[in-house]
Amino acid sequence: MASSRLWFSLLLAAAFAGRATALWPWPQNIQTSDQRYVLYPNNFQFQYDISSAAQPGCSVLDEAFQRYRDLLFGSGSWPRPYRTGKRHTPEKNVLVVSVVTPGCNQLPTLESVENYTLTINDDQCLLLSETVWGALRGLETFSQLVWKSAEGTFFINKTEIEDFPRFPHRGLLLDTSRHYLPLSSILDTLDVMAYNKLNVFHWHLVDDPSFPYESFTFPELMRKGSYNPVTHIYTAQDVKEVIEYARLRGIRVLAEFDTPGHTLSWGPGIPGLLTPCYSGSEPSGTFGPVNPSLNNTYEFMSTFFLEISSVFPDFYLHLGGDEVDFTCWKSNPDIQDFMRKKGFGEDFKQLESFYIQTLLDIVSSYGKGYVVWQEVFDNKVKIRPDTIIQVWREEIPVNYMKELELVTKAGFRALLSAPWYLNRISYGPDWKDFYIVEPLAFEGTPEQKALVIGGEACMWGEYVDNTNLVPRLWPRAGAVAERLWSNKLTSDLTFAYERLSHFRCELLRLQGRRTCLRLRGNAPAFGGVRACVCLCMPVCAVGISSNSGRHHHA
């Protein structure tokens, strides 16, 4: 308790030392002061250090330099501020960026190093990182340090930051099946993810309601399974654009194709793929999960996932495996006969395991790793040691902290999502519920806790579409972002509220909404957050129901 109070006092001391420290997420180590420097937009530039492994022509940083210049100053020219007779404030018109290892044309990975140091003092303005991905995180921090006076002058305070993420996997899931999300909404989401230092876009592309992914191997999946095969699909070019847009922001794209359940939209395009359900001795005309008893099923999956493995370059694919309803399988006489031949008896979990193990072998043969929902582990499917288990159930079969304990005790890496379902909303500042979660608060050894590689905020689409996506996501997802980036001891809600309120204002400003002010005159610390908060609504979600919308996970 004493250590927590000391940590918070240090945070407050750092925050009130200067007016430009309303950072989100909060860095691991920061020192700042009242000493400040002027930035002149017309003169300011980002510059590669002569010894940097990255130089002009590095697409990741070249584009980031232009992007952050536009975010800071806009694309127009600025008049030079009028100087009074007061003492001249020193200028900082160059941020020198130095990267230790090359990698400009590569993709971010789970193992990517995102550490950086940022030094702004009388002698230098330097961003140093091991990789381009760390440089991107440092550029985001630098952009948040810059503030603008009421007179229109840009300043940055003397600052020293050493920063790195607590967890390597910091994700956000979007469901584009239940409600189609336009490409522009996905790209906008990637932008804000970068502002929050989130680094994994978990793209839940397809599900029961629709199949918007345009498969070049099986085009009938999209033609017959999407809401509209012209307007509500993601073309091959769309997918490429999302992957590259994400890469330039240091974000991985983790594609999910969930089977054997949640596949009703697959059926119209691939006749015979789904299990016919029976009512007594006759087919009912309805269909259930993928039919695991047919060789054709596995031939299709082999071809389909060969395509998916080539389209999505990340090492990992998400293969789902959750919520398989056995009712239809139980009703089907062909399934019953198959189970007898396999010696499964009446244990349909064995049938599910047979299907999933075969699918995992297929995907593994393409050199891919995989992430699965926790049921695959709970149902004792035989999986590779490097499988990543995503924990999403809050209480069933056990509390999610107990589930993390069990998963890591078995030696598997884990992702936490259970307490971070953003589509579930409540009145008031529910971001606090997301923020106070401690991912490692389970009983286990240090070795077990090292197997928790991060987590994801999830936005399922039953009641979320393009009209309400943004206010449901932001800044609430930011609470998860800081929990996954910052030190465990960065946990005080008052300190978080001040900074998150300011961050929300900045997001509105970046959207072009003049609803909040930057620092004016002698306004107090946190980069003008109090001047800002008085014009912005409290940090909360605007929703329609306390129980509206959650993922198929029930």
C-alpha positions as CSV (number, residue, x, y, z in Angstrom):
1,M,0.0,0.0,0.0
2,A,2.8,2.4,0.9
3,S,4.6,1.6,-2.3
4,S,1.4,2.3,-4.3
5,R,1.1,5.7,-2.6
6,L,4.7,6.5,-3.2
7,W,4.3,5.5,-6.9
8,F,1.3,7.8,-7.3
9,S,3.1,10.7,-5.6
10,L,5.9,10.3,-8.0
11,L,3.5,10.2,-10.9
12,L,1.8,13.4,-9.7
13,A,5.2,15.1,-9.2
14,A,6.2,14.2,-12.8
15,A,2.9,15.3,-14.2
16,F,2.8,18.7,-12.5
17,A,6.5,19.4,-13.3
18,G,5.5,20.4,-16.8
19,R,2.4,21.2,-18.8
20,A,2.9,18.6,-21.5
21,T,2.8,15.3,-19.7
22,A,-0.8,14.2,-20.3
23,L,0.6,11.1,-21.9
24,W,-1.5,8.0,-22.8
25,P,-0.5,5.3,-22.2
26,W,1.9,6.4,-19.4
27,P,5.6,5.6,-20.0
28,Q,7.6,3.2,-17.9
29,N,10.0,5.9,-16.8
30,I,9.7,9.7,-17.3
31,Q,11.4,12.8,-16.0
32,T,10.2,16.2,-17.0
33,S,10.5,19.8,-16.0
34,D,9.1,23.3,-16.5
35,Q,11.9,24.2,-18.9
36,R,10.4,24.4,-22.3
37,Y,11.5,24.8,-25.9
38,V,9.7,26.4,-28.9
39,L,8.8,24.4,-32.0
40,Y,8.3,26.4,-35.2
41,P,6.1,24.4,-37.6
42,N,7.6,25.9,-40.7
43,N,11.1,24.9,-39.6
44,F,10.5,21.7,-37.7
45,Q,11.6,18.4,-39.2
46,F,12.2,14.8,-38.4
47,Q,15.7,13.7,-39.3
48,Y,17.5,10.4,-39.4
49,D,20.7,10.2,-37.4
50,I,23.7,9.6,-39.6
51,S,24.4,6.3,-37.8
52,S,20.9,5.1,-37.9
53,A,20.2,1.7,-39.5
54,A,17.1,3.3,-41.0
55,Q,17.6,6.1,-43.5
56,P,15.5,8.0,-46.1
57,G,13.6,5.5,-48.1
58,C,12.4,3.6,-45.0
59,S,8.7,3.4,-45.7
60,V,7.6,2.9,-42.1
61,L,9.4,6.0,-40.8
62,D,9.2,8.2,-43.9
63,E,5.4,8.0,-43.8
64,A,5.4,8.3,-40.0
65,F,7.4,11.5,-40.2
66,Q,4.9,13.0,-42.6
67,R,1.9,11.7,-40.6
68,Y,3.1,13.1,-37.3
69,R,4.0,16.4,-38.8
70,D,0.5,16.7,-40.1
71,L,-1.0,15.6,-36.8
72,L,1.1,18.2,-34.9
73,F,0.9,21.2,-37.2
74,G,-1.5,20.4,-40.1
75,S,-0.5,20.7,-43.7
76,G,-0.5,24.5,-44.1
77,S,2.2,27.1,-43.4
78,W,2.3,28.9,-40.1
79,P,3.3,32.5,-39.4
80,R,6.3,32.9,-37.2
81,P,5.0,34.0,-33.7
82,Y,5.5,37.6,-32.7
83,R,8.3,38.0,-30.2
84,T,8.0,40.3,-27.3
85,G,10.9,41.8,-25.4
86,K,10.8,38.9,-23.0
87,R,13.7,36.5,-22.8
88,H,13.9,34.3,-25.9
89,T,12.8,30.7,-25.4
90,P,15.3,28.2,-27.0
91,E,14.1,26.4,-30.1
92,K,13.9,22.7,-30.9
93,N,13.3,22.3,-34.7
94,V,14.7,18.9,-35.3
95,L,13.9,15.5,-33.8
96,V,16.8,13.2,-34.6
97,V,15.7,9.5,-34.9
98,S,18.2,6.7,-34.6
99,V,17.3,3.0,-35.1
100,V,19.8,0.3,-34.2
101,T,18.6,-2.6,-36.4
102,P,17.2,-2.5,-40.0
103,G,13.8,-3.8,-40.8
104,C,11.9,-1.1,-42.7
105,N,10.3,-3.6,-45.2
106,Q,9.4,-6.2,-42.6
107,L,6.2,-6.9,-40.8
108,P,5.8,-6.5,-37.0
109,T,5.7,-9.8,-35.1
110,L,4.9,-11.0,-31.7
111,E,8.6,-10.8,-30.9
112,S,9.1,-7.3,-32.2
113,V,11.0,-5.0,-29.8
114,E,9.1,-1.7,-29.1
115,N,11.5,-0.1,-26.6
116,Y,12.6,3.5,-27.1
117,T,14.2,6.4,-25.3
118,L,13.3,10.0,-25.9
119,T,15.6,12.8,-24.8
120,I,14.7,16.5,-25.0
121,N,17.2,18.8,-23.4
122,D,19.5,21.7,-24.1
123,D,21.9,19.5,-26.0
124,Q,19.6,17.3,-28.1
125,C,16.2,16.2,-29.2
126,L,16.8,12.5,-29.8
127,L,14.6,9.4,-30.3
128,L,16.6,6.2,-30.0
129,S,15.1,2.8,-30.5
130,E,16.2,-0.8,-31.3
131,T,13.7,-1.1,-34.2
132,V,11.4,0.9,-36.4
133,W,8.5,-0.3,-34.3
134,G,10.0,1.2,-31.2
135,A,10.6,4.4,-33.2
136,L,6.9,4.5,-34.0
137,R,5.9,4.3,-30.3
138,G,8.4,7.0,-29.5
139,L,7.0,9.3,-32.3
140,E,3.6,8.9,-30.8
141,T,4.9,9.9,-27.4
142,F,6.7,12.9,-28.9
143,S,3.5,14.0,-30.6
144,Q,1.7,13.9,-27.2
145,L,4.4,16.0,-25.5
146,V,4.0,18.9,-27.9
147,W,1.5,21.6,-26.7
148,K,0.2,24.9,-28.0
149,S,-0.3,28.1,-26.1
150,A,-3.3,30.4,-26.4
151,E,-1.1,32.7,-28.5
152,G,-0.5,29.9,-31.0
153,T,3.1,29.0,-30.1
154,F,4.1,25.3,-30.0
155,F,6.2,24.1,-27.0
156,I,7.7,21.0,-25.7
157,N,9.1,20.6,-22.2
158,K,12.5,19.3,-21.2
159,T,11.9,15.5,-20.9
160,E,13.7,12.2,-20.5
161,I,11.7,9.0,-21.2
162,E,12.7,5.4,-21.2
163,D,9.7,3.3,-22.3
164,F,8.8,-0.2,-23.3
165,P,5.6,-2.3,-23.2
166,R,4.6,-4.5,-20.3
167,F,3.1,-7.1,-22.7
168,P,4.0,-7.8,-26.3
169,H,0.4,-8.6,-27.5
170,R,-1.9,-5.6,-27.1
171,G,-4.9,-6.2,-29.3
172,L,-8.3,-5.0,-30.4
173,L,-10.9,-7.3,-32.0
174,L,-13.5,-6.0,-34.5
175,D,-16.4,-8.1,-35.6
176,T,-17.1,-7.4,-39.3
177,S,-19.7,-10.2,-39.8
178,R,-22.6,-9.3,-37.6
179,H,-22.5,-5.7,-38.9
180,Y,-20.4,-4.9,-41.9
181,L,-17.9,-2.1,-41.2
182,P,-16.7,0.0,-44.1
183,L,-13.0,-0.1,-45.0
184,S,-12.7,3.5,-43.9
185,S,-13.9,2.7,-40.4
186,I,-11.3,-0.1,-40.1
187,L,-8.5,2.2,-41.2
188,D,-9.7,4.9,-38.8
189,T,-9.6,2.4,-36.0
190,L,-6.0,1.4,-36.9
191,D,-5.1,5.1,-36.6
192,V,-6.5,5.4,-33.1
193,M,-4.9,2.0,-32.1
194,A,-1.6,3.5,-33.0
195,Y,-2.3,6.6,-30.8
196,N,-2.9,4.1,-27.9
197,K,0.2,1.9,-28.7
198,L,-2.1,-1.1,-29.4
199,N,-0.3,-3.4,-31.8
200,V,-2.6,-6.3,-32.9
201,F,-5.8,-5.9,-35.0
202,H,-7.8,-9.1,-34.4
203,W,-10.0,-9.2,-37.5
204,H,-13.0,-11.4,-36.8
205,L,-13.9,-11.4,-40.5
206,V,-16.7,-13.9,-40.8
207,D,-19.3,-15.6,-38.6
208,D,-22.9,-16.9,-38.7
209,P,-24.6,-13.8,-40.1
210,S,-22.3,-13.0,-43.1
211,F,-19.2,-13.9,-45.0
212,P,-17.8,-10.6,-46.3
213,Y,-14.3,-12.0,-47.2
214,E,-13.8,-12.3,-50.9
215,S,-12.0,-15.7,-51.4
216,F,-10.3,-16.1,-54.8
217,T,-10.4,-19.9,-54.4
218,F,-14.0,-20.1,-53.3
219,P,-15.8,-16.9,-54.6
220,E,-19.2,-18.4,-53.9
221,L,-18.6,-18.1,-50.1
222,M,-18.8,-14.3,-50.5
223,R,-21.3,-14.2,-53.3
224,K,-23.9,-16.3,-51.4
225,G,-22.8,-15.7,-47.8
226,S,-22.3,-11.9,-47.6
227,Y,-25.1,-9.3,-46.9
228,N,-24.4,-7.9,-50.3
229,P,-21.8,-9.2,-52.7
230,V,-21.1,-5.8,-54.2
231,T,-21.3,-3.3,-51.3
232,H,-20.7,-5.4,-48.2
233,I,-17.5,-7.3,-48.9
234,Y,-13.8,-6.9,-48.4
235,T,-12.0,-7.4,-51.7
236,A,-8.4,-8.8,-52.0
237,Q,-7.3,-5.2,-52.5
238,D,-9.1,-4.1,-49.3
239,V,-7.4,-6.8,-47.3
240,K,-4.0,-5.8,-48.7
241,E,-4.7,-2.2,-47.8
242,V,-5.6,-3.0,-44.2
243,I,-2.5,-5.2,-43.8
244,E,-0.2,-2.5,-45.2
245,Y,-1.9,0.4,-43.4
246,A,-1.5,-1.6,-40.2
247,R,2.1,-2.4,-40.9
248,L,3.0,1.3,-41.3
249,R,1.7,1.8,-37.8
250,G,3.4,-1.2,-36.3
251,I,0.2,-3.2,-36.0
252,R,-0.2,-6.9,-36.8
253,V,-3.3,-8.2,-38.5
254,L,-4.5,-11.4,-36.8
255,A,-7.2,-12.9,-39.1
256,E,-9.9,-15.2,-37.5
257,F,-11.9,-17.8,-39.4
258,D,-13.8,-19.5,-36.6
259,T,-14.9,-23.2,-37.1
260,P,-16.5,-25.7,-36.7
261,G,-19.3,-23.5,-35.1
262,H,-20.3,-20.0,-36.2
263,T,-20.2,-21.1,-39.8
264,L,-23.8,-20.7,-41.0
265,S,-22.7,-18.1,-43.6
266,W,-20.3,-20.6,-45.1
267,G,-23.1,-23.1,-46.0
268,P,-24.7,-21.4,-49.0
269,G,-21.4,-21.1,-50.9
270,I,-20.1,-24.6,-50.1
271,P,-23.0,-27.2,-50.3
272,G,-22.4,-30.2,-48.1
273,L,-20.0,-28.4,-45.7
274,L,-22.4,-28.0,-42.9
275,T,-24.2,-30.8,-40.9
276,P,-27.8,-31.3,-41.8
277,C,-29.9,-31.3,-38.7
278,Y,-32.6,-34.0,-38.2
279,S,-36.0,-33.9,-36.5
280,G,-36.6,-37.6,-35.7
281,S,-35.7,-39.6,-38.8
282,E,-36.1,-36.8,-41.3
283,P,-33.9,-33.8,-42.1
284,S,-35.4,-30.6,-40.6
285,G,-34.1,-28.3,-43.3
286,T,-31.7,-26.5,-40.9
287,F,-28.0,-26.9,-40.6
288,G,-25.5,-27.0,-37.7
289,P,-21.7,-26.8,-37.4
290,V,-19.2,-28.0,-40.1
291,N,-19.7,-31.7,-40.8
292,P,-16.6,-33.4,-39.3
293,S,-17.4,-36.8,-40.7
294,L,-16.7,-36.1,-44.4
295,N,-13.4,-36.2,-46.2
296,N,-14.7,-33.4,-48.4
297,T,-14.7,-31.2,-45.3
298,Y,-11.0,-31.5,-44.8
299,E,-10.2,-31.2,-48.5
300,F,-12.0,-27.9,-48.5
301,M,-10.4,-26.7,-45.3
302,S,-6.9,-27.6,-46.7
303,T,-7.5,-25.6,-49.8
304,F,-9.2,-22.7,-48.1
305,F,-6.6,-22.3,-45.4
306,L,-3.8,-22.5,-47.9
307,E,-5.3,-19.4,-49.4
308,I,-5.7,-17.7,-46.0
309,S,-2.1,-18.5,-45.1
310,S,-0.9,-16.8,-48.2
311,V,-3.2,-13.7,-47.9
312,F,-2.5,-13.0,-44.3
313,P,1.3,-12.9,-43.7
314,D,1.3,-12.8,-39.9
315,F,2.8,-16.0,-38.4
316,Y,-0.5,-16.6,-36.5
317,L,-4.0,-17.3,-37.6
318,H,-6.9,-17.4,-35.2
319,L,-8.9,-20.6,-35.7
320,G,-11.7,-20.0,-33.2
321,G,-13.0,-23.3,-31.9
322,D,-15.6,-21.8,-29.4
323,E,-19.2,-22.5,-28.6
324,V,-19.8,-25.6,-30.7
325,D,-23.4,-26.6,-30.2
326,F,-23.7,-30.4,-30.3
327,T,-27.5,-30.6,-30.8
328,C,-27.4,-30.9,-34.6
329,W,-24.5,-33.4,-34.5
330,K,-26.5,-35.5,-32.0
331,S,-29.5,-35.6,-34.3
332,N,-27.7,-36.7,-37.5
333,P,-27.6,-40.4,-38.1
334,D,-24.5,-40.2,-40.3
335,I,-22.6,-38.4,-37.5
336,Q,-23.7,-41.0,-35.0
337,D,-22.5,-43.8,-37.3
338,F,-19.1,-42.0,-37.8
339,M,-18.7,-41.7,-34.0
340,R,-19.3,-45.4,-33.5
341,K,-16.7,-46.3,-36.1
342,K,-14.2,-44.0,-34.4
343,G,-15.0,-45.4,-31.0
344,F,-16.1,-42.0,-29.6
345,G,-19.3,-43.5,-28.1
346,E,-21.6,-40.6,-27.3
347,D,-18.8,-38.2,-26.3
348,F,-19.2,-35.3,-28.8
349,K,-16.3,-33.5,-27.3
350,Q,-14.1,-36.3,-28.8
351,L,-15.7,-35.6,-32.2
352,E,-15.0,-31.9,-31.8
353,S,-11.5,-32.7,-30.8
354,F,-11.1,-34.9,-33.9
355,Y,-12.1,-32.0,-36.2
356,I,-10.0,-29.4,-34.5
357,Q,-6.9,-31.5,-34.3
358,T,-7.2,-32.3,-38.0
359,L,-7.6,-28.6,-38.8
360,L,-4.7,-27.6,-36.6
361,D,-2.5,-30.1,-38.4
362,I,-3.5,-28.6,-41.7
363,V,-2.7,-25.1,-40.6
364,S,0.6,-26.2,-39.1
365,S,1.6,-27.8,-42.4
366,Y,1.6,-24.4,-43.9
367,G,4.1,-23.1,-41.4
368,K,1.6,-21.1,-39.4
369,G,1.0,-20.8,-35.7
370,Y,-2.5,-20.5,-34.2
371,V,-4.6,-18.8,-31.6
372,V,-7.8,-20.5,-30.3
373,W,-10.5,-19.7,-27.9
374,Q,-10.3,-21.3,-24.5
375,E,-12.9,-24.1,-25.2
376,V,-10.2,-25.9,-27.3
377,F,-8.1,-26.1,-24.1
378,D,-11.1,-26.8,-21.8
379,N,-12.2,-29.7,-24.0
380,K,-8.7,-31.2,-23.9
381,V,-8.0,-31.1,-27.6
382,K,-4.5,-32.2,-28.3
383,I,-2.6,-29.1,-29.4
384,R,0.9,-28.0,-30.0
385,P,2.9,-26.6,-27.1
386,D,3.2,-23.2,-28.9
387,T,-0.6,-22.8,-29.2
388,I,-1.9,-19.5,-27.8
389,I,-5.1,-19.8,-25.7
390,Q,-7.5,-16.8,-25.6
391,V,-9.5,-16.6,-22.4
392,W,-12.9,-15.0,-22.8
393,R,-15.3,-16.6,-20.4
394,E,-15.7,-14.7,-17.2
395,E,-17.2,-17.4,-14.9
396,I,-17.8,-20.6,-16.9
397,P,-16.5,-23.2,-16.4
398,V,-14.3,-21.3,-13.9
399,N,-13.4,-17.7,-13.1
400,Y,-11.2,-16.2,-15.8
401,M,-8.3,-15.8,-13.4
402,K,-8.6,-19.5,-12.5
403,E,-8.6,-20.2,-16.2
404,L,-5.4,-18.3,-16.7
405,E,-3.9,-20.3,-13.9
406,L,-4.9,-23.6,-15.5
407,V,-3.8,-22.6,-19.0
408,T,-0.4,-21.4,-17.9
409,K,0.1,-24.3,-15.5
410,A,-0.3,-26.6,-18.6
411,G,2.5,-24.6,-20.2
412,F,0.5,-22.7,-22.8
413,R,0.7,-19.0,-23.6
414,A,-2.4,-17.0,-22.8
415,L,-4.3,-13.9,-23.9
416,L,-6.9,-12.3,-21.7
417,S,-10.1,-10.8,-23.1
418,A,-12.8,-11.9,-20.5
419,P,-13.1,-8.5,-18.6
420,W,-12.6,-6.4,-21.7
421,Y,-15.8,-6.8,-23.8
422,L,-16.4,-3.2,-24.9
423,N,-19.7,-3.9,-26.7
424,R,-21.2,-4.5,-23.2
425,I,-21.9,-1.0,-21.8
426,S,-23.2,0.6,-18.7
427,Y,-24.1,4.1,-17.5
428,G,-21.3,6.3,-16.5
429,P,-17.5,5.9,-16.6
430,D,-17.3,2.2,-17.2
431,W,-13.7,2.5,-18.5
432,K,-12.7,2.2,-14.8
433,D,-13.9,-1.4,-14.8
434,F,-11.5,-2.2,-17.7
435,Y,-8.7,-0.2,-16.2
436,I,-8.5,-1.8,-12.8
437,V,-8.1,-5.3,-14.2
438,E,-4.7,-6.8,-13.3
439,P,-4.0,-9.5,-15.8
440,L,-1.5,-11.4,-13.6
441,A,-3.7,-11.5,-10.4
442,F,-3.9,-15.3,-10.4
443,E,-2.2,-17.9,-8.4
444,G,0.9,-19.1,-10.2
445,T,4.6,-19.2,-10.4
446,P,6.7,-16.4,-12.1
447,E,7.1,-18.8,-15.0
448,Q,3.4,-19.2,-15.4
449,K,2.8,-15.4,-15.3
450,A,5.5,-15.0,-18.0
451,L,3.2,-17.1,-20.3
452,V,0.5,-14.4,-20.2
453,I,1.6,-12.5,-23.3
454,G,-1.1,-9.8,-23.2
455,G,-4.7,-9.4,-24.0
456,E,-7.4,-7.9,-26.3
457,A,-10.3,-5.6,-26.0
458,C,-13.2,-7.1,-28.0
459,M,-15.9,-5.2,-29.9
460,W,-18.5,-7.7,-31.0
461,G,-21.0,-6.5,-33.6
462,E,-24.5,-7.6,-32.6
463,Y,-25.5,-4.1,-31.7
464,V,-22.5,-2.1,-33.1
465,D,-22.2,-0.8,-36.6
466,N,-20.6,2.2,-38.3
467,T,-22.9,4.6,-36.6
468,N,-21.9,3.9,-33.0
469,L,-18.5,2.1,-33.3
470,V,-16.3,5.1,-32.4
471,P,-18.0,6.2,-29.1
472,R,-18.2,2.6,-28.0
473,L,-14.5,2.1,-28.7
474,W,-12.8,5.3,-27.6
475,P,-11.6,6.2,-25.2
476,R,-12.7,3.0,-23.4
477,A,-10.3,0.8,-25.3
478,G,-7.6,3.2,-24.2
479,A,-8.1,1.9,-20.6
480,V,-7.1,-1.6,-21.9
481,A,-4.3,-0.2,-23.9
482,E,-2.6,1.5,-20.8
483,R,-3.2,-1.6,-18.7
484,L,-1.3,-3.7,-21.3
485,W,1.5,-1.1,-21.9
486,S,2.2,0.6,-18.6
487,N,3.8,-0.5,-15.4
488,K,1.5,-2.4,-13.0
489,L,1.8,0.4,-10.5
490,T,0.4,2.9,-12.9
491,S,-3.1,2.2,-11.6
492,D,-4.5,5.2,-9.8
493,L,-7.9,6.1,-11.2
494,T,-7.7,9.8,-10.5
495,F,-4.4,10.1,-12.3
496,A,-5.8,8.0,-15.2
497,Y,-9.0,10.1,-15.4
498,E,-7.1,13.4,-15.8
499,R,-5.0,12.0,-18.6
500,L,-7.7,10.0,-20.3
501,S,-10.0,13.0,-20.4
502,H,-7.3,15.0,-22.1
503,F,-6.6,12.1,-24.5
504,R,-10.3,12.0,-25.4
505,C,-10.2,15.7,-26.2
506,E,-7.1,15.2,-28.4
507,L,-8.9,12.4,-30.3
508,L,-11.8,14.8,-30.9
509,R,-9.4,17.4,-32.1
510,L,-7.8,15.0,-34.5
511,Q,-11.3,14.3,-35.9
512,G,-11.6,18.0,-36.6
513,R,-14.1,18.7,-33.9
514,R,-13.3,22.0,-32.2
515,T,-14.9,20.8,-29.0
516,C,-11.9,21.3,-26.7
517,L,-9.0,23.7,-26.1
518,R,-5.4,23.1,-25.9
519,L,-3.4,24.7,-23.1
520,R,-4.2,28.4,-22.7
521,G,-2.4,31.0,-20.7
522,N,-1.3,29.8,-17.3
523,A,-3.6,26.8,-17.2
524,P,-2.6,24.0,-14.8
525,A,-0.7,20.9,-15.7
526,F,-1.6,17.8,-17.7
527,G,-1.1,19.6,-20.9
528,G,-4.2,21.8,-20.3
529,V,-6.4,18.9,-19.3
530,R,-8.6,21.0,-17.0
531,A,-9.2,23.7,-19.6
532,C,-10.1,20.7,-21.8
533,V,-12.2,18.7,-19.4
534,C,-14.6,21.6,-18.9
535,L,-15.5,21.5,-22.5
536,C,-15.6,17.7,-23.0
537,M,-18.0,15.2,-21.6
538,P,-16.8,12.9,-18.8
539,V,-14.9,9.9,-20.0
540,C,-17.7,7.4,-20.5
541,A,-19.5,5.6,-23.3
542,V,-22.7,6.9,-24.9
543,G,-24.9,3.9,-25.2
544,I,-28.5,2.7,-25.4
545,S,-28.7,-0.1,-22.9
546,S,-26.8,-1.5,-19.9
547,N,-27.1,-4.9,-21.4
548,S,-26.8,-4.2,-25.1
549,G,-24.7,-6.4,-27.3
550,R,-22.1,-8.9,-26.4
551,H,-20.3,-11.4,-28.6
552,H,-21.8,-14.8,-29.5
553,H,-19.9,-15.9,-26.4
554,A,-22.7,-16.2,-23.9
